[in-house]
Amino acid sequence: MDKIFFAVLLSVFWFSCSIGQSSQNDTLYNSQSFFNETHLLRHLKTLSSDAFEGRRTGANGGIKTKKYIINQFHSLHVLPLGKSYEQSFSFVNQRKEYKAVNVIGVVKGTEQPNTYILISAHYDHEGIKSGNIYNGADDNASGVCALFSFAEYFKDNPPKHSVILAGFDAEELGLQGSKYYVKNPIIPLNKIKVNLNMDMISRSDDNELFAVGTRYNDYLKGIVLNFKSSGNLKLLAGHDGGNLQENWTYSSDHASFYKEKIPFLYFGVVDHKDYHEPTDDFENIQPQFYTEAVNAIISVFKEIDTTIH
């Protein structure tokens, strides 16, 4: 038994060393999780529960979600970008006036604190319709909870550039939160190097996560094409008008930054049968794919943070 244990220990040590000696070009992937996976799934189960009433903009569920995000940012040492975490605004959609709130935090960079990478996810969803709660587990509680995982990662791995973590409101009502932000930026837009937007990242029967936006930026294309996953997930470039696939360039909050000529990557999956249905529940997400997706996005962020100027 002692000899077997020693042999196993030796093999583990050799494997760890072999990973550490690999070149950076060969290892743009994660060999272990960058965050607490249990926390990620617990947050997702909470935000997509009936208690949050589908997170409709301006409704009780949306307000409760805003408070939840602020509490998590505060506990994870994410600072407010402005005087507070809240960027309030109002708008009219189909003759109805809405009061909305973006939740914006920042993690200061260690080397280039005056330039920023903005990581975003919208927190609103469809609310309650005809007595049915549209919980929006994939769309987009999955993206919001990934923001918390980024914050966890930064506690032990502070970024070189400052990072804005943005929970945008009212995406489902015409990208209103991100539109308002780019028209009323808290820091100058020319200081934002890239937007990484996450919207629907927790399930794919084909294990495919798409990175949209590489068609418009060769630097980002190189990062995505050189990505190697340590799991079953496939990170694919596409869905940005360069082929016969559906074009997602304007399908979520990254569009607001693209219109301002800010490079972007949008991470998302193809629509599934529960998209914008009351069945988009926590029970229907795919935990392994989800955690691999968040790890992959953090890996891409790491490469950008290390190499972008």
MARTOR-989389 format. One record per atom (N, C-alpha, C, O): residue in one letter; x, y, z. Coordinates in pm, whole numbers, padded with zeros to 5 digits, always signed. Layout:
<atoms>
aXYZ ...
</atoms>
This chain:
<atoms>
m+00084-00120+00000 m+00000+00000+00000 m+00087+00125+00000 m+00057+00220-00072 d+00197+00127+00081 d+00283+00245+00087 d+00351+00269-00048 d+00363+00384-00091 k+00395+00160-00115 k+00461+00175-00244 k+00365+00228-00350 k+00401+00312-00432 i+00242+00179-00346 i+00142+00227-00443 i+00114+00374-00421 i+00105+00453-00515 f+00099+00410-00293 f+00072+00551-00261 f+00185+00640-00309 f+00161+00748-00364 f+00312+00596-00287 f+00427+00674-00330 f+00429+00690-00481 f+00463+00797-00532 a+00395+00583-00553 a+00394+00589-00699 a+00291+00686-00751 a+00315+00763-00844 v+00174+00683-00689 v+00069+00776-00730 v+00111+00919-00702 v+00092+01007-00786 l+00170+00942-00584 l+00214+01076-00548 l+00319+01127-00645 l+00317+01243-00685 l+00412+01038-00682 l+00517+01076-00776 l+00460+01111-00912 l+00504+01207-00975 s+00360+01034-00958 s+00300+01062-01089 s+00226+01194-01088 s+00229+01268-01186 v+00158+01224-00977 v+00089+01352-00966 v+00188+01467-00971 v+00164+01567-01038 f+00301+01451-00899 f+00404+01555-00898 f+00460+01576-01039 f+00476+01690-01083 w+00489+01466-01110 w+00542+01477-01246 w+00444+01547-01338 w+00483+01630-01420 f+00313+01513-01325 f+00211+01574-01411 f+00201+01723-01384 f+00187+01802-01477 s+00208+01763-01256 s+00200+01904-01220 s+00317+01981-01278 s+00301+02092-01329 c+00435+01920-01270 c+00553+01987-01324 c+00545+02001-01474 c+00586+02103-01529 s+00492+01899-01542 s+00484+01904-01689 s+00391+02013-01734 s+00415+02076-01837 i+00283+02037-01658 i+00193+02148-01691 i+00264+02280-01675 i+00253+02368-01760 g+00337+02294-01563 g+00404+02420-01535 g+00509+02454-01638 g+00538+02571-01659 q+00568+02351-01706 q+00674+02375-01803 q+00621+02400-01943 q+00699+02431-02033 s+00489+02386-01963 s+00434+02407-02097 s+00445+02553-02135 s+00440+02641-02048 s+00460+02581-02261 s+00469+02719-02308 s+00333+02783-02307 s+00230+02716-02314 q+00333+02917-02298 q+00207+02991-02291 q+00123+02970-02417 q+00001+02962-02409 n+00188+02963-02534 n+00114+02949-02659 n+00039+02817-02666 n-00061+02806-02737 d+00086+02717-02593 d+00022+02586-02597 d-00083+02567-02488 d-00154+02467-02487 t-00094+02665-02397 t-00177+02640-02280 t-00271+02755-02249 t-00282+02795-02133 l-00337+02808-02347 l-00440+02907-02320 l-00568+02832-02283 l-00665+02830-02359 y-00566+02772-02167 y-00681+02699-02117 y-00667+02691-01966 y-00562+02721-01910 n-00775+02649-01899 n-00772+02635-01754 n-00755+02488-01717 n-00828+02402-01766 s-00657+02459-01629 s-00639+02323-01580 s-00711+02302-01447 s-00723+02189-01400 q-00757+02410-01387 q-00837+02399-01266 q-00930+02519-01260 q-00912+02617-01332 s-01027+02510-01172 s-01125+02617-01167 s-01065+02743-01105 s-00985+02735-01012 f-01104+02856-01158 f-01055+02985-01109 f-01142+03040-00995 f-01114+03147-00943 f-01247+02969-00958 f-01345+03022-00864 f-01412+02905-00794 f-01386+02789-00827 n-01496+02936-00697 n-01569+02832-00623 n-01694+02794-00703 n-01788+02873-00712 e-01694+02674-00758 e-01805+02630-00843 e-01934+02615-00764 e-02043+02640-00817 t-01924+02577-00638 t-02043+02565-00554 t-02109+02700-00536 t-02232+02711-00540 h-02028+02804-00515 h-02083+02939-00503 h-02155+02981-00631 h-02264+03037-00627 l-02092+02953-00745 l-02151+02990-00874 l-02290+02930-00890 l-02385+03000-00923 l-02301+02801-00865 l-02429+02731-00884 l-02531+02775-00779 l-02651+02782-00808 r-02485+02804-00660 r-02578+02849-00556 r-02636+02986-00592 r-02755+03009-00575 h-02552+03076-00641 h-02602+03207-00685 h-02703+03191-00798 h-02807+03257-00799 l-02672+03104-00893 l-02763+03085-01006 l-02897+03028-00960 l-03002+03072-01005 k-02893+02932-00871 k-03018+02875-00819 k-03100+02981-00747 k-03223+02981-00757 t-03033+03069-00676 t-03103+03174-00602 t-03167+03276-00696 t-03286+03305-00686 l-03086+03331-00787 l-03136+03439-00873 l-03242+03392-00973 l-03321+03472-01022 s-03244+03262-01002 s-03345+03210-01094 s-03460+03142-01020 s-03538+03069-01080 s-03470+03166-00891 s-03580+03109-00813 s-03704+03198-00823 s-03695+03314-00862 d-03818+03142-00787 d-03943+03217-00792 d-03940+03341-00704 d-04014+03436-00728 a-03855+03340-00601 a-03848+03453-00508 a-03810+03583-00579 a-03840+03692-00530 f-03742+03572-00695 f-03700+03692-00767 f-03795+03727-00881 f-03768+03819-00959 e-03903+03655-00892 e-04017+03690-00977 e-03980+03726-01121 e-04044+03811-01183 g-03877+03660-01173 g-03841+03682-01313 g-03764+03809-01340 g-03738+03841-01457 r-03727+03884-01236 r-03633+03997-01245 r-03675+04103-01346 r-03589+04157-01417 r-03802+04134-01355 r-03850+04236-01450 r-03801+04374-01410 r-03802+04410-01293 t-03758+04451-01508 t-03712+04587-01483 t-03819+04669-01410 t-03934+04677-01453 g-03777+04729-01298 g-03866+04816-01222 g-03961+04745-01128 g-04019+04808-01040 a-03979+04613-01145 a-04070+04537-01060 a-03995+04493-00934 a-03874+04511-00922 n-04071+04435-00840 n-04010+04396-00713 n-03894+04299-00732 n-03792+04309-00665 g-03910+04205-00826 g-03803+04110-00850 g-03678+04175-00904 g-03567+04136-00868 g-03694+04274-00992 g-03580+04345-01045 g-03508+04425-00938 g-03385+04429-00934 i-03584+04489-00851 i-03526+04566-00741 i-03452+04475-00645 i-03343+04508-00597 k-03511+04360-00617 k-03447+04262-00528 k-03316+04212-00589 k-03218+04191-00517 t-03315+04192-00720 t-03194+04146-00788 t-03084+04251-00781 t-02968+04219-00756 k-03121+04376-00801 k-03024+04486-00790 k-02957+04484-00653 k-02835+04496-00644 k-03035+04468-00549 k-02979+04466-00413 k-02888+04345-00393 k-02785+04354-00326 y-02927+04233-00451 y-02846+04111-00439 y-02708+04132-00503 y-02607+04095-00445 i-02706+04191-00621 i-02579+04215-00691 i-02492+04310-00610 i-02372+04286-00593 i-02550+04416-00560 i-02474+04512-00479 i-02415+04444-00356 i-02299+04467-00323 n-02493+04362-00290 n-02444+04292-00171 n-02326+04200-00205 n-02229+04193-00130 q-02335+04131-00318 q-02227+04043-00358 q-02102+04121-00395 q-01991+04085-00355 f-02118+04229-00470 f-02003+04313-00505 f-01934+04362-00378 f-01812+04356-00367 h-02013+04410-00284 h-01956+04463-00160 h-01879+04354-00084 h-01769+04378-00036 s-01939+04236-00074 s-01875+04129+00003 s-01750+04075-00067 s-01662+04020-00001 l-01742+04091-00198 l-01627+04044-00275 l-01524+04153-00301 l-01433+04135-00382 h-01540+04267-00233 h-01445+04378-00239 h-01440+04445-00376 h-01337+04499-00417 v-01551+04442-00446 v-01565+04519-00569 v-01614+04658-00531 v-01717+04672-00466 l-01541+04760-00570 l-01574+04897-00532 l-01677+04956-00627 l-01687+04911-00742 p-01754+05055-00584 p-01840+05127-00679 p-01754+05202-00781 p-01650+05257-00746 l-01797+05204-00907 l-01723+05279-01007 l-01741+05428-00988 l-01646+05506-01004 g-01863+05470-00952 g-01890+05610-00925 g-01907+05633-00775 g-01840+05570-00693 k-01998+05724-00742 k-02022+05752-00601 k-02095+05637-00532 k-02082+05618-00411 s-02170+05560-00609 s-02236+05441-00557 s-02236+05336-00665 s-02193+05361-00777 y-02285+05217-00632 y-02294+05111-00732 y-02405+05137-00833 y-02404+05079-00942 e-02500+05222-00800 e-02622+05237-00880 e-02610+05350-00982 e-02569+05462-00949 q-02647+05319-01105 q-02663+05420-01210 q-02809+05416-01253 q-02849+05332-01333 s-02887+05507-01199 s-03031+05507-01222 s-03067+05583-01348 s-03001+05680-01384 f-03172+05537-01416 f-03220+05605-01536 f-03366+05563-01560 f-03416+05470-01497 s-03431+05633-01648 s-03568+05599-01685 s-03583+05607-01835 s-03505+05674-01903 f-03683+05538-01889 f-03708+05536-02032 f-03853+05495-02056 f-03921+05447-01965 v-03897+05514-02177 v-04032+05477-02216 v-04025+05368-02321 v-03953+05379-02420 n-04100+05261-02298 n-04107+05151-02392 n-04254+05114-02411 n-04323+05080-02315 q-04301+05121-02535 q-04441+05092-02568 q-04536+05170-02475 q-04629+05114-02417 r-04508+05299-02465 r-04589+05396-02390 r-04589+05374-02239 r-04668+05435-02168 k-04503+05289-02192 k-04491+05267-02048 k-04356+05319-02001 k-04253+05292-02064 e-04357+05394-01892 e-04232+05446-01837 e-04174+05346-01736 e-04244+05293-01650 y-04044+05323-01749 y-03974+05232-01660 y-03865+05307-01583 y-03801+05397-01637 k-03847+05270-01459 k-03733+05316-01381 k-03637+05199-01367 k-03675+05091-01321 a-03515+05221-01405 a-03417+05112-01412 a-03288+05154-01342 a-03265+05272-01315 v-03203+05055-01314 v-03077+05080-01244 v-02969+04986-01296 v-02984+04864-01289 n-02863+05041-01348 n-02743+04963-01374 n-02663+04951-01245 n-02658+05044-01165 v-02601+04835-01225 v-02514+04815-01108 v-02371+04805-01159 v-02336+04712-01233 i-02287+04901-01120 i-02154+04914-01178 i-02048+04914-01069 i-02049+05000-00981 g-01957+04818-01076 g-01845+04811-00981 g-01713+04809-01054 g-01708+04797-01176 v-01605+04822-00977 v-01472+04825-01038 v-01372+04755-00946 v-01381+04763-00824 v-01277+04688-01010 v-01161+04632-00942 v-01039+04702-01001 v-01015+04693-01121 k-00963+04771-00918 k-00852+04852-00967 k-00738+04766-01018 k-00703+04664-00959 g-00680+04808-01130 g-00568+04736-01189 g-00438+04764-01117 g-00420+04872-01059 t-00348+04668-01120 t-00220+04682-01050 t-00113+04753-01134 t-00021+04812-01079 e-00125+04747-01266 e-00023+04804-01353 e-00075+04918-01440 e-00004+05016-01463 q-00199+04906-01489 q-00258+05011-01573 q-00397+05046-01518 q-00498+05014-01581 p-00401+05113-01403 p-00530+05139-01337 p-00619+05238-01410 p-00738+05247-01381 n-00563+05312-01506 n-00643+05413-01576 n-00694+05366-01711 n-00753+05445-01785 t-00673+05239-01743 t-00737+05178-01859 t-00819+05059-01811 t-00787+04997-01710 y-00926+05029-01885 y-01029+04940-01831 y-01068+04830-01930 y-01067+04849-02051 i-01102+04716-01873 i-01173+04610-01944 i-01310+04601-01879 i-01320+04584-01757 l-01415+04613-01958 l-01551+04613-01904 l-01616+04477-01928 l-01631+04434-02043 i-01653+04411-01820 i-01718+04280-01826 i-01864+04298-01787 i-01893+04352-01680 s-01954+04254-01872 s-02096+04287-01851 s-02187+04165-01862 s-02153+04064-01923 a-02304+04180-01798 a-02412+04082-01808 a-02540+04153-01767 a-02540+04227-01668 h-02648+04132-01839 h-02774+04196-01799 h-02844+04111-01695 h-02842+03988-01701 y-02906+04178-01597 y-02969+04103-01488 y-03121+04097-01496 y-03183+04025-01419 d-03181+04170-01587 d-03326+04169-01600 d-03373+04050-01683 d-03296+03991-01758 h-03501+04015-01666 h-03561+03913-01751 h-03708+03949-01774 h-03745+04067-01764 e-03791+03853-01805 e-03927+03877-01852 e-04030+03896-01742 e-04141+03941-01770 g-03996+03864-01617 g-04091+03885-01508 g-04200+03779-01503 g-04175+03661-01525 i-04322+03824-01474 i-04438+03735-01462 i-04537+03767-01573 i-04576+03883-01592 k-04577+03664-01647 k-04674+03682-01755 k-04783+03576-01742 k-04755+03457-01733 s-04907+03622-01741 s-05024+03531-01731 s-05010+03433-01615 s-05049+03316-01625 g-04953+03482-01505 g-04937+03400-01386 g-04816+03310-01385 g-04791+03241-01286 n-04740+03308-01495 n-04620+03225-01503 n-04495+03309-01476 n-04480+03418-01530 i-04405+03256-01392 i-04280+03325-01363 i-04174+03281-01463 i-04146+03162-01478 y-04117+03379-01532 y-04010+03354-01629 y-03877+03374-01556 y-03824+03485-01549 n-03824+03265-01502 n-03709+03277-01411 n-03577+03309-01480 n-03486+03363-01417 g-03565+03278-01608 g-03446+03318-01682 g-03316+03268-01620 g-03225+03348-01596 a-03305+03140-01595 a-03182+03086-01538 a-03065+03105-01635 a-02960+03158-01597 d-03084+03063-01759 d-02979+03082-01859 d-02976+03227-01906 d-02868+03284-01927 d-03093+03285-01923 d-03107+03421-01976 d-03158+03515-01867 d-03280+03522-01852 n-03079+03587-01792 n-02935+03579-01797 n-02877+03574-01656 n-02774+03636-01627 a-02946+03500-01568 a-02886+03479-01436 a-02749+03416-01450 a-02662+03438-01367 s-02730+03337-01555 s-02600+03271-01575 s-02488+03372-01594 s-02379+03356-01538 g-02513+03476-01671 g-02410+03578-01692 g-02383+03660-01567 g-02268+03691-01536 v-02490+03695-01495 v-02474+03774-01372 v-02389+03699-01270 v-02299+03757-01210 c-02420+03573-01251 c-02345+03495-01151 c-02200+03477-01192 c-02113+03462-01106 a-02173+03477-01321 a-02034+03472-01367 a-01958+03598-01326 a-01837+03592-01304 l-02027+03712-01317 l-01962+03833-01266 l-01909+03811-01125 l-01800+03857-01091 f-01987+03740-01043 f-01942+03711-00907 f-01819+03620-00908 f-01729+03636-00826 s-01815+03526-01002 s-01699+03438-01012 s-01575+03515-01054 s-01465+03488-01005 f-01591+03611-01143 f-01479+03700-01178 f-01429+03772-01053 f-01309+03780-01029 a-01523+03825-00974 a-01484+03897-00853 a-01410+03806-00755 a-01313+03848-00691 e-01455+03681-00744 e-01384+03583-00660 e-01241+03563-00711 e-01146+03561-00633 y-01228+03549-00840 y-01097+03527-00901 y-01004+03645-00873 y-00885+03626-00845 f-01057+03768-00880 f-00974+03886-00863 f-00923+03902-00719 f-00823+03971-00697 k-00988+03841-00623 k-00944+03854-00484 k-00803+03799-00467 k-00723+03855-00392 d-00772+03691-00537 d-00638+03631-00529 d-00553+03658-00652 d-00433+03632-00652 n-00615+03710-00757 n-00546+03735-00883 n-00582+03875-00934 n-00656+03887-01032 p-00532+03979-00870 p-00570+04114-00912 p-00532+04142-01057 p-00423+04105-01099 p-00621+04204-01132 p-00594+04228-01275 p-00491+04337-01296 p-00470+04422-01209 k-00426+04334-01411 k-00329+04437-01446 k-00401+04566-01486 k-00361+04675-01444 h-00507+04554-01567 h-00591+04669-01600 h-00704+04676-01499 h-00741+04575-01439 s-00760+04793-01481 s-00881+04803-01400 s-00995+04733-01474 s-01002+04735-01597 v-01082+04670-01397 v-01193+04594-01455 v-01324+04649-01403 v-01346+04656-01282 i-01411+04686-01494 i-01547+04727-01460 i-01636+04604-01469 i-01638+04536-01571 l-01709+04575-01362 l-01809+04469-01361 l-01945+04535-01366 l-01984+04605-01273 a-02018+04513-01475 a-02143+04585-01500 a-02260+04490-01509 a-02263+04401-01594 g-02358+04508-01420 g-02486+04441-01430 g-02585+04536-01492 g-02637+04625-01425 f-02613+04519-01620 f-02701+04612-01691 f-02847+04573-01673 f-02882+04455-01670 d-02931+04673-01661 d-03075+04655-01650 d-03139+04676-01787 d-03079+04737-01876 a-03259+04624-01803 a-03346+04655-01918 a-03288+04612-02053 a-03317+04676-02154 e-03209+04508-02056 e-03164+04455-02185 e-03281+04400-02264 e-03287+04415-02386 e-03372+04335-02193 e-03487+04273-02259 e-03584+04377-02318 e-03673+04342-02395 l-03565+04501-02282 l-03652+04608-02332 l-03580+04697-02432 l-03614+04815-02449 g-03481+04641-02499 g-03413+04716-02605 g-03273+04762-02569 g-03231+04868-02613 l-03200+04684-02489 l-03061+04715-02451 l-03051+04850-02380 l-02951+04921-02394 q-03154+04886-02305 q-03162+05020-02250 q-03050+05051-02151 q-02998+05162-02149 g-03012+04953-02068 g-02909+04978-01968 g-02774+05010-02029 g-02708+05106-01988 s-02732+04931-02126 s-02602+04956-02189 s-02607+05081-02277 s-02508+05153-02288 k-02720+05106-02340 k-02734+05230-02418 k-02718+05352-02328 k-02651+05449-02365 y-02780+05346-02212 y-02768+05459-02120 y-02625+05475-02072 y-02574+05586-02060 y-02559+05362-02044 y-02422+05370-01993 y-02328+05437-02093 y-02250+05524-02055 v-02334+05398-02220 v-02240+05455-02316 v-02270+05602-02345 v-02181+05677-02386 k-02395+05643-02323 k-02428+05785-02337 k-02394+05865-02212 k-02380+05987-02217 n-02381+05795-02100 n-02350+05860-01973 n-02238+05782-01902 n-02259+05731-01791 p-02122+05773-01964 p-02016+05689-01908 p-01959+05749-01780 p-01943+05871-01769 i-01930+05664-01686 i-01874+05710-01559 i-01725+05739-01574 i-01672+05826-01506 i-01659+05667-01662 i-01522+05699-01703 i-01525+05714-01856 i-01612+05655-01920 p-01434+05792-01914 p-01438+05814-02060 p-01434+05684-02138 p-01359+05592-02104 l-01515+05676-02243 l-01523+05553-02322 l-01389+05518-02386 l-01361+05400-02409 n-01308+05618-02416 n-01179+05587-02481 n-01080+05520-02387 n-00972+05480-02429 k-01116+05507-02261 k-01031+05436-02166 k-01071+05287-02155 k-01003+05210-02086 i-01180+05248-02222 i-01224+05109-02221 i-01160+05037-02339 i-01186+05070-02455 k-01077+04938-02309 k-01005+04866-02413 k-01092+04764-02484 k-01079+04744-02605 v-01180+04698-02410 v-01261+04591-02467 v-01379+04565-02375 v-01370+04582-02254 n-01491+04524-02434 n-01608+04478-02359 n-01621+04327-02376 n-01623+04276-02488 l-01629+04257-02264 l-01660+04114-02263 l-01801+04100-02208 l-01825+04127-02090 n-01894+04058-02291 n-02034+04050-02252 n-02078+03904-02244 n-02045+03823-02331 m-02152+03871-02139 m-02198+03734-02116 m-02350+03732-02110 m-02410+03801-02028 d-02411+03654-02197 d-02558+03647-02202 d-02597+03508-02252 d-02586+03478-02371 m-02643+03423-02159 m-02678+03283-02186 m-02553+03198-02206 m-02506+03179-02318 i-02498+03147-02095 i-02372+03072-02102 i-02378+02942-02022 i-02273+02884-01992 s-02500+02893-01987 s-02506+02782-01892 s-02556+02651-01949 s-02572+02554-01875 r-02582+02643-02081 r-02629+02516-02135 r-02607+02508-02285 r-02629+02604-02358 s-02563+02392-02328 s-02546+02365-02470 s-02539+02215-02489 s-02448+02150-02437 d-02632+02159-02562 d-02630+02015-02588 d-02508+01973-02669 d-02467+01857-02665 d-02450+02067-02743 d-02333+02038-02824 d-02203+02083-02758 d-02097+02076-02819 n-02211+02130-02633 n-02094+02180-02560 n-02024+02293-02635 n-01901+02302-02635 e-02103+02380-02699 e-02047+02490-02778 e-02078+02624-02714 e-02193+02659-02690 l-01973+02699-02688 l-01983+02838-02643 l-01926+02926-02753 l-01812+02908-02794 f-02005+03021-02800 f-01960+03107-02909 f-01902+03237-02855 f-01953+03296-02760 a-01793+03279-02918 a-01733+03409-02893 a-01758+03495-03017 a-01695+03477-03120 v-01850+03587-03004 v-01892+03672-03116 v-01808+03800-03114 v-01782+03856-03008 g-01767+03846-03231 g-01695+03972-03240 g-01556+03961-03297 g-01490+04062-03320 t-01508+03838-03320 t-01372+03822-03372 t-01359+03871-03516 t-01249+03904-03560 r-01470+03876-03587 r-01466+03925-03725 r-01419+04070-03733 r-01364+04114-03834 y-01441+04143-03624 y-01413+04287-03626 y-01279+04323-03565 y-01241+04440-03563 n-01205+04223-03513 n-01081+04256-03443 n-00985+04136-03452 n-01011+04031-03394 d-00876+04155-03523 d-00782+04045-03544 d-00714+04002-03414 d-00684+03883-03396 y-00689+04096-03325 y-00626+04062-03198 y-00715+03967-03117 y-00667+03865-03067 l-00842+03999-03106 l-00934+03912-03032 l-00956+03780-03106 l-00972+03676-03043 k-00955+03785-03239 k-00969+03661-03316 k-00855+03565-03284 k-00878+03445-03267 g-00733+03617-03275 g-00619+03531-03245 g-00632+03465-03109 g-00597+03348-03094 i-00681+03538-03012 i-00696+03482-02878 i-00799+03369-02878 i-00775+03263-02820 v-00912+03391-02944 v-01017+03290-02946 v-00973+03167-03025 v-00997+03054-02982 l-00910+03188-03140 l-00870+03074-03224 l-00759+02991-03159 l-00747+02872-03188 n-00679+03052-03072 n-00571+02980-03005 n-00614+02917-02874 n-00534+02852-02806 f-00740+02934-02837 f-00788+02882-02710 f-00795+02729-02713 f-00842+02670-02810 k-00748+02667-02605 k-00759+02522-02590 k-00826+02495-02456 k-00778+02539-02352 s-00936+02423-02459 s-01010+02394-02337 s-00956+02268-02271 s-00910+02176-02338 s-00964+02266-02137 s-00922+02147-02064 s-01037+02048-02046 s-01015+01937-01997 g-01158+02086-02084 g-01273+01999-02067 g-01338+01967-02200 g-01272+01962-02304 n-01468+01946-02197 n-01542+01911-02319 n-01589+02033-02397 n-01631+02022-02512 l-01581+02149-02335 l-01634+02271-02398 l-01555+02308-02524 l-01433+02296-02528 k-01628+02352-02625 k-01566+02403-02747 k-01597+02553-02757 k-01713+02592-02767 l-01492+02635-02754 l-01509+02779-02772 l-01491+02810-02919 l-01383+02788-02975 l-01595+02862-02982 l-01597+02881-03127 l-01617+03028-03162 l-01695+03098-03098 a-01546+03074-03264 a-01570+03206-03319 a-01685+03195-03420 a-01701+03093-03487 g-01764+03300-03428 g-01873+03299-03525 g-01992+03383-03483 g-01986+03458-03386 h-02100+03369-03558 h-02225+03440-03533 h-02206+03592-03533 h-02270+03663-03455 d-02117+03641-03620 d-02098+03786-03629 d-02103+03834-03774 d-02043+03935-03809 g-02177+03761-03857 g-02201+03806-03994 g-02098+03760-04094 g-02108+03795-04212 g-01999+03683-04051 g-01895+03641-04143 g-01923+03509-04212 g-01841+03463-04292 n-02037+03447-04184 n-02071+03319-04245 n-02223+03309-04254 n-02292+03410-04244 l-02274+03191-04273 l-02418+03173-04289 l-02491+03160-04156 l-02612+03140-04153 q-02419+03170-04046 q-02482+03162-03915 q-02563+03288-03886 q-02537+03394-03943 e-02659+03276-03796 e-02734+03392-03750 e-02639+03495-03690 e-02549+03459-03614 n-02658+03621-03723 n-02568+03728-03679 n-02613+03781-03543 n-02724+03833-03529 w-02526+03768-03442 w-02559+03812-03306 w-02490+03944-03270 w-02483+03979-03152 t-02440+04015-03366 t-02364+04137-03338 t-02446+04237-03258 t-02392+04309-03175 y-02576+04242-03284 y-02662+04341-03217 y-02761+04277-03120 y-02862+04338-03085 s-02733+04155-03075 s-02834+04080-03001 s-02830+04101-02850 s-02922+04057-02781 s-02729+04166-02798 s-02722+04189-02653 s-02641+04316-02627 s-02614+04393-02720 d-02605+04339-02502 d-02551+04469-02461 d-02418+04504-02526 d-02382+04622-02529 h-02344+04408-02577 h-02220+04439-02647 h-02243+04531-02766 h-02153+04604-02808 a-02365+04528-02823 a-02395+04612-02939 a-02375+04760-02909 a-02330+04836-02995 s-02407+04800-02787 s-02393+04941-02750 s-02247+04984-02754 s-02216+05097-02791 f-02157+04894-02718 f-02014+04926-02720 f-01958+04917-02861 f-01873+04996-02900 y-02006+04821-02937 y-01964+04809-03077 y-01997+04936-03155 y-01918+04981-03237 k-02114+04992-03130 k-02153+05115-03198 k-02063+05233-03163 k-02053+05330-03237 e-01996+05222-03047 e-01900+05326-03006 e-01758+05290-03045 e-01662+05351-02998 k-01745+05187-03132 k-01615+05144-03184 k-01524+05086-03075 k-01402+05094-03086 i-01584+05028-02972 i-01509+04959-02868 i-01506+04810-02902 i-01612+04751-02923 p-01388+04749-02909 p-01382+04605-02940 p-01460+04524-02837 p-01469+04563-02720 f-01517+04412-02881 f-01598+04332-02790 f-01586+04184-02823 f-01553+04145-02935 l-01613+04104-02722 l-01643+03962-02738 l-01772+03935-02664 l-01785+03969-02546 y-01866+03874-02732 y-01991+03833-02668 y-01991+03681-02655 y-01979+03610-02755 f-02004+03633-02534 f-02006+03490-02507 f-02151+03445-02487 f-02221+03497-02401 g-02194+03347-02567 g-02331+03299-02557 g-02347+03166-02627 g-02257+03117-02696 v-02465+03107-02609 v-02498+02979-02671 v-02615+02998-02767 v-02681+03101-02765 v-02638+02899-02849 v-02753+02905-02940 v-02882+02895-02859 v-02884+02837-02750 d-02989+02952-02913 d-03119+02945-02845 d-03161+02800-02824 d-03138+02714-02909 h-03224+02775-02711 h-03274+02641-02679 h-03425+02649-02661 h-03484+02757-02669 k-03487+02534-02638 k-03634+02528-02633 k-03693+02609-02519 k-03811+02643-02522 d-03612+02641-02416 d-03663+02715-02301 d-03634+02864-02310 d-03664+02939-02217 y-03575+02907-02420 y-03544+03049-02438 y-03671+03133-02432 y-03765+03111-02508 h-03673+03230-02340 h-03787+03320-02319 h-03917+03243-02291 h-04026+03284-02330 e-03900+03131-02223 e-04014+03052-02179 e-04010+03039-02027 e-03903+03054-01967 p-04124+03011-01963 p-04122+02995-01816 p-04047+02870-01770 p-04032+02848-01650 t-04000+02790-01864 t-03924+02669-01831 t-03773+02692-01828 t-03697+02597-01809 d-03729+02816-01845 d-03586+02844-01834 d-03550+02849-01685 d-03529+02956-01628 d-03544+02733-01625 d-03525+02716-01481 d-03387+02658-01450 d-03319+02604-01537 f-03349+02670-01324 f-03220+02619-01279 f-03205+02471-01310 f-03095+02425-01344 e-03311+02395-01298 e-03305+02251-01320 e-03266+02215-01463 e-03224+02102-01489 n-03280+02309-01556 n-03251+02280-01696 n-03114+02329-01743 n-03079+02310-01859 i-03038+02392-01654 i-02902+02430-01694 i-02813+02306-01683 i-02851+02205-01625 q-02694+02316-01740 q-02599+02204-01741 q-02476+02246-01660 q-02388+02313-01713 p-02470+02206-01533 p-02366+02257-01442 p-02223+02241-01492 p-02143+02333-01479 q-02191+02124-01551 q-02053+02105-01597 q-02020+02201-01711 q-01914+02263-01712 f-02111+02211-01807 f-02086+02305-01918 f-02073+02447-01864 f-01985+02522-01907 y-02161+02483-01772 y-02162+02619-01718 y-02029+02654-01651 y-01971+02758-01679 t-01982+02566-01563 t-01856+02596-01494 t-01739+02598-01592 t-01648+02679-01577 e-01741+02510-01692 e-01635+02513-01794 e-01643+02642-01875 e-01540+02699-01913 a-01765+02689-01903 a-01781+02814-01979 a-01723+02932-01903 a-01651+03014-01960 v-01754+02942-01774 v-01703+03054-01695 v-01551+03046-01685 v-01483+03149-01695 n-01498+02927-01664 n-01352+02912-01663 n-01290+02955-01795 n-01185+03019-01797 a-01355+02919-01906 a-01303+02955-02038 a-01303+03107-02056 a-01207+03163-02109 i-01410+03172-02014 i-01419+03318-02029 i-01312+03387-01944 i-01252+03485-01987 i-01290+03336-01823 i-01185+03393-01739 i-01048+03371-01804 i-00961+03458-01797 s-01027+03255-01867 s-00901+03229-01937 s-00879+03330-02049 s-00768+03381-02066 v-00984+03357-02125 v-00973+03456-02233 v-00943+03594-02173 v-00859+03667-02225 f-01013+03628-02065 f-00984+03756-01999 f-00838+03765-01958 f-00773+03867-01981 k-00784+03659-01898 k-00645+03660-01853 k-00550+03693-01967 k-00456+03772-01951 e-00574+03632-02082 e-00487+03657-02197 e-00497+03802-02243 e-00396+03866-02275 i-00619+03855-02245 i-00639+03995-02285 i-00571+04088-02185 i-00501+04180-02224 d-00593+04063-02058 d-00538+04149-01953 d-00385+04150-01958 d-00322+04251-01926 t-00326+04037-01997 t-00181+04025-02000 t-00121+04090-02124 t-00010+04142-02118 t-00192+04088-02237 t-00130+04123-02364 t-00181+04252-02428 t-00114+04307-02515 i-00297+04302-02388 i-00353+04419-02456 i-00280+04546-02409 i-00239+04557-02293 h-00265+04640-02501 h-00196+04766-02469 h-00288+04884-02492 h-00247+04999-02471 
</atoms>
